[in-house]
């Protein structure tokens, strides 16, 4: 408790009753403990958590992710050691060599060769100890993909992700499927501005730049759904440029590929709603010539490439770059006003009737 406050509380009984002054004193004496507890609370609460951090780099699930994490932990403990040594020296110095009343003037010294050499060499040695594993990890992470790696082109768009598997003939959006235990080689680029592909639990982040290819190579080791998102500011809906990585068992991955490359489900002439939806999908709308088919590929129907490929859109769990669930309500909401859902969306608001929206929802959901 500050001395001035104590003086005030004790010396001004006309302003503060004695009892009140004592209560105040007690309160201020307790204050540092209170502040300490409040500061500690987040640590305690964090320790109780299971896995509330779906985008934490501290829980890696791939070979390169673990290599980066191991390096991080190594450097963290070096930093802890440096912190402890420096702070201990500082505190000991402050206490031991503090000025005492009546003490003689301290001995004045200048320079000490042994100390100078020691505190030059010690940090240099620590930096070398950090540099060796760092350089090793950089080469490990940036190495070439092993033969047999699944080749995937990742293309950033404002504001969604396109994934192409050239060897497998699959084109999809926003939800990247990978086989567990097989190396994958991502070739990352952009169709417009600079984005950055980042699925923190799987691997490091890589910028997606137009006209240039960056690479990310890793082997996912655990089945699951991993969240990620664009990590480079790219316009009004940067924060809405989410992504999901589904790591499947090898069998499930093969089944997914077979499903994605299968011929489109034929529209049954008895399915009036789906037929109406297909008609609405193809309709050219004056005066701006807006139409779904201008921007979207739908196997057997259209070949637009400005927007996500919708050939098997019904098989995805979310739409609009993870913004909405891929259910009737989510799709209807998106079709009603994409720009309201995703500010700046290149998909414009088109005046669709409620009947058209219902038909389009039925059609898109049937395209799985
Ligand atoms: Cu794309 Cu930020």
Boltz pocket constraint, residues with backbone or C-beta under 6 A from the ligand:
constraints:
  - pocket:
      binder: B
      contacts: [[A, 156], [A, 157], [A, 159], [A, 194], [A, 195], [A, 196], [A, 230], [A, 231], [A, 232], [A, 233], [A, 234], [A, 235], [A, 237], [A, 238], [A, 239], [A, 241]]
      max_distance: 6.0
